[in-house]
């Protein structure tokens, strides 16, 4: 018994220490980037010798960043909503229906998780060029829908797994039409999964770069593409400042979702009871 306790004690201590070291290793680049954003000099250096907020001011005044932010909002809003509607319908169909090619359809829908994004962007660029179509917002939105759709599918499908079908059957037995059952029973019960899928789809769409680089133009370039074009011309801490703003905004959104809805319930990783 003494030997068992003497062995288990180091293991209990080593576990948290390893987790802390991993988190520190992951967060170290973030800390460096945030601190570098406050550097007064135009050249990136760490640690900063003097402090300034002028690079944050440039983030909000640089015209390409403002245009890229506006384009990202348009693409994110449309792609996340379309992915939510399409993904919800497909998740319900895959869960409830049996049909030929079901496994193949699931593999195709989840393929963006394993296929490099630049492959999808390049392929879509070639297809658009062959069809002689304009690379407007519709093409960018279509690309982003394909990329974020797996996240919506997964979130809604997990909610479907936890859905008690007897509630729907009871509503139907009381005379409710299928459409009424859908909007009064099914959708409200799936709300946490729907919100979780939309949230991650929006975050992934807003930060998507690799595929967007191939299919955007000067008129439709998103914020990540604008950041890439900026770093090709300048080497000042402006991108570090923009990264710090992005980190803070994303953290606030996730904290808001966790405080008011509970991310555990939204993502179906904790018991709702």
N, C-alpha and C positions, 0 to 999 in steps of 0.2 A: 504494500500500500504506500509506503514511504517512497519507494522507487517510482511508483506511478505518479505521485504528486510532484516529485523532483523533476520528472521528465515533462509533465504537462505544463508546469509553470513557465519554463522557457518558451514553450510553444505558444502559450497564451500571450506572452510578451512579444514574441517575434512576429506574430500576425499583425497587430496594429503598427508595429515599427515598419514592416515591409509595405503595408498600405500607405503609411505616411510618406515613405521614401518614394514610392511610385507617384503619388499625388504631387509631391514636391518636384519631381523630375518633369511631370507633365505641365505643371504651372509655371516653372522657371522661365520658359520663353515668353509667357504672357506677362509676367512681372517685368522682365527686361524691356519688352516692347512698350508697356505702359509708362515706365520710368523714362525711357528714351524720348517719349512724346513731349516731355516737359523740358527738353534740352533747348537752351537758347541758341546754340550754334546751328548753322545750316547743315553741318555734317553730322551724321549719326555717330554718337559716341555713348559709351556707358562705362561708369556712371556719369550723369551730367555734371559738368563743372559749374554751370549756372542754370537757373530755372526761368522758364517763360511759358506763357499760354498762347503765344502768337501762332503756333502751328494749329492749334484748335480753331483759332479764328479763320485761318486759311481753309480749314476743312469745310466751314459753313459759307465761305465766300467764293471758293473756286468754282467756276461755271460748269466745268465738266462733271464735277462731283454732284452739283445740284441737278444737272440734266440726267446723270446716271441714277441718282436717287429717285427722281420722278419716273424714269423708265422702269426701275426695279419695282416700285410700288404698283405700277400698272400690270406688269408681268406677274408679280406675286399674287395680287388680288385675283386676277382671272385664273391663273393656273391652279391656285390652291382651292378655289371654289369649284372649278370644273373637275379637278381630281377628286374632291370630296363627293360630288354628285355621282360621277362615273364609278369611283371606287366603291362607294356604298352599294350601288346597284349590282356591281360585279361580285362583291363580297357576299351579298344576300343570295345571289344566284348560285355561286359556288357552294355555299353552305347548305342551301335548301334543295337544290335541284341535282338530279343525276342525268348526265348526258354524255354522249360520245366525245372524247377529246378533252374531258375535264382536266385531267392531269397536265396535258399539253398546254391548255389555256393558262393554268396556274403558273407553269414554268415560264411561259412567254411574259406574263404580267409581272413576274418577279425578276425577270432577266436584267433590268437596269441596275439591280443590286450587285451583279457580278460582272456585267459588261462595262468596260471603262467608258467614262462619260465622253471622252474625246472621240471615241469610236462612233457613238450615237450622234454627236454633233457633226462630225465629218460626213457620216452617212446621210444625215438630213440635208446638209449643205449640197452634197452631190445630187440628191434627189430633187431638191428645189431648183438647182441649176438645170438639170435635165428637163424638168417640166416648165422651165422658163418662168418661174414664179418670182414675185418680189419678196425680198427678205424683210417683211414688215413685222409688226407685233404678233400677228397670227402664227407665224412660224416659230418665233421665240416661245410663245405661250404653249404651243403644241409640244415643243421639245421639253419644256419644264414639266408639263403634265405627265409625260411619259417617265420622267426621272423621279417625280415625287409620288406617283401613283402607288408604288409598292408600300410606302409608309402608311397611306390611307387604308389600303387593303388589309394590311396586317393589324392595324388598330381596330378597324371595324370588325374584322373576322374574330379577333379575340373577344370583343363585346358580344358577338353573335354566339360564341361558345358559352358565355355566361348568361345568355338570355333564356328565361323560362318560357318555353313555347306554350305552356298551359295557359298563360295569361292571354295570349293571342287567341287560343282556342276558346277560352271562356268568353271573350268579347265577341267572337264570331258566332258562338252558340246563342248569344243574347240578341242577335240580329244585326250586328254591326257589319257594314260592307267591308270588303278587303281594303279599300282605300282608307276608310275610317280607322280600321285596325292598324294600318300602317302609320298614320299620322297621330293617332291618339295613344297607341300602345308601343309599337315597335320603335319608332323614332325617339320618343322620350326616353325609353329604356337604353337606347344606343347612344344617347347624348354624350356621355363621357368619352366613349370611343370615337365618336364623330369629332368632338372638339380636339381630342388628342391627335387624331389623324390630320385635321386641318392645321393645327398648331405646328406640327413638325413639317408638314408640306410647305407651309408659309416660310418657315425658317430655312429649310433646304432650298427652296426656290429663290429666296432673297440672296442667299450666299453662293448660289451656283455660278461657277466660273468656266470650267473646262469646256463644256458643251457650248455655253453662250459665246465663247470667244470665236467659234466658227460661224455662228449663224446671225450674230448681231451686226448692225451697220452703225455708222456714226449717229444716225437718228434714233436707233433703238438700243444702243449699248447700255448695259446695266451697270450698276455701281461697281461690282467686282471687275468688270472689263475696264471701266474708267480708272480704277486703281492700278490695273496692270499697265495701261497706257501711260499713267502718270509716272510709275516707277521706271519706265524706259527712258524718261526724259530728265527726271529729277532724282536726287538722292538725299533730300532733306527729311526731317522727322514727320512730315505731314501724314504719311501713311501710318506711322506709328500712332499718331493722334487719332486718325480715323479708326484704326483698329481698336483703340481704347474706347472710343465712343460706341462702336459696334458691340464690344464685349459688355459694356455697362447696360446698353439698351436690351440686349438679349437676356442678360441676367435679370433685369427688372421684369421683363415679360414672363420669364419662367417663375420668378418669385411671385408675381401677381397671380399666375395660374395656380401655383401651389397653395397660396394663401386662401384664395377664394373658392377653389375647386378641389384642391388636393391632387397633386400629380400622381400619387399612388392610385387614386380612384380613376383619374382620367386615363391613365395608361393601363389600368386593370392589373396592377401588380400588388395591390393590397386589398384585403377584404373590406367591402363597403359597410359591413355590419359593425 
